[in-house]
Amino acid sequence: MDVYLKVDLNFAAMIMLGAVCLIAWKRLDLKEQLNKAFLISGVIIILEMFFEAATCIINGRPEPWTATVSVLLHICLFAMAPILTYYWYRMICLWVFPEDKISKRRNLILAVPVAVNLVLTLLSPIYGWIFYVDNENVYHRGPIFLLSILIIYFYFLYSFTLIVHHRRKIVKEEWIPLLVVGILPVIGGVLQSVFYGILLMWSCAGFSMVIVYIFLQQRMVHLDDLTGAWTRGTFESFISKRVKHRRECVFGLVLLDIDGLKIINDRYGHQEGDYALRTIVQLVKGVLKKSDIIARTGGDEFLILLDCKTRERIEQAISRIHTALSQYNAVSKKEYILECSIGAELFDSGFVDVDELMDHVDKLMYQNKRKKKSSREHVNKME
């Protein structure tokens, strides 16, 4: 009965997370790296909870085969734990940086502790470094057990730091729950490490993943499916709250309209038009600061909120956008070029509200579009 009371939470979390993973496998688009990382993390957590519960059930049993099974289960338990938290880190990165700005080299370096833990775990049955099972089939922590725990917690804490540091890149309705989700397994793990014998870490991680799935579903509403930019509704909600809750609210607003998207759709097909949209968003994200936000507000229109306080900063951002497009066009080998018309202004005390600012940048954008059209017509006449 005592053993059952120790493992019942694990089994409850396994059943719940298993059902969620099954639903996620059928409903989520697994071509997206974030969804794939979620599913992999969920499966590993289920296995970890199973291994942990199984080790408790056979711990101290006298049957001759149980000692060997206990060692194998503990190898799986300790070897897979950092792999799970590493995927947790990857999942948070993909959430914070949908365009996947994290380099492969950085991910490889951060995977080194996983490899170190794997080697130490595989050698533990011989040297008893992380764990050992005595002659009576009783599990014991090894002299460097805490090193393995620190490696596991490192990825949780690093993910927690990413969420806090880049909170402006995450929809406000999501980042606070993400913090809670990230810290639950840490709290469970600390309690489990301090109070030897209770099982909380992986069950807390399992319940956290259930919460993550809820926000993955909500995220589909907050982000534009095609481009990964924010939706118009999410952007307008964010900007209205920002203006409302800050006494001195100054920022740059840029309206970007893609030139000739209809021609691309008509001549080369809508798939090529979709590719053009995704490409422009990726290029723009690549030159923005981490605190800047881009949202798709129409078929070929995007609003960009620049976290700045000067007109000079706006001009620099616009210049970088045009440069990025020019560099892309120079090497793309496409039969069309990507261009955009832009209207931009600084929101300060000169505007009554955000609506007035949006009307103003909209007029500036159309002035820019007409000027470019007039310039092209003049060039054609000269030719």
GIDA-V117537 format. One line per field, one symbol per residue. phi: phi as a letter, one per 20 degrees, with the letter a starting at -180 (. if undefined). psi: psi as a letter, one per 20 degrees, with the letter a starting at -180 (. if undefined). burial: + if it has 9 or more other ideal C-beta (glycine too) atoms within 8 Angstrom, else -. A space follows every 10 residues. Layout:
# GIDA-V117537
phi: ???
psi: ???
burial: ???
This chain:
# GIDA-V117537
phi: .fffffdfff ffffffffff fffffedeef ffffffffff fffffgffff fffffffefn fegfffffff fffffffffe gfffffffgf ffgfffdgel efffffffff eggfffffff ffefgedmfe bbdffemdfc fefdgfffff fffgfffffg fgfffdffed ggfdffgfff ffegffffff ffffegoedc ffffffffff fgfgffffff efdfgfdnff efffffffff ffffedfddc beccdddfem ffffffednf ffffffffff ffffgfdeff eecccedagc dcdceeebcc ffffffffff ffffffffff cfmeecdecb dccbbeebff dfbfffffff ffffffffff ffffffffff fff
psi: hggghhihhg hghggghggg hggghhhqoi hphghghggg ggghgggghg ggghhhgipi qiphihgghg ggghggghhh ghgghghggg ghghghnhjm ipqhgghggi ighggghggh ghihhgikgh rqpahjlpqq qrhkghgggh gghghghggg gggghkhiiq phihhghhgg ghighggggg hhhgnphqoh ghhghghhhg hghghhghhh hhqphghirq rgggghgghh hghhipgnop rqpppppppk hhgggghiqh hhggggghgg gggghhiqrh iqppqoiagk qqppopnrjq hghghggggh ghgggghghh ihkqjrqprq qppqrpobii pgahgggghg hgghghgggh ggghgghggh hh.
burial: -----++-++ ++++-+++-+ +-+++--+-- ---+++++++ ++++++++++ ++++++-++- -----++-++ +-++++++++ ++++++++++ +++++++--- ------+--+ +-++-+++-+ +++++--+++ +++---+-++ -+-++-+++- ++++++++++ -++--+--++ +--++-++++ +++++++++- ++------++ ++++++++++ +++-++-++- -+++---+++ ++-++--+++ +++------- +++++++++- +--++----- -+++-+++++ +++++-++-- -+++++---- ++++++++-- --++--++-+ +-+++--++- -----+-+++ +++++++--- +--+-+++-+ +++++++++- -+-------- ---
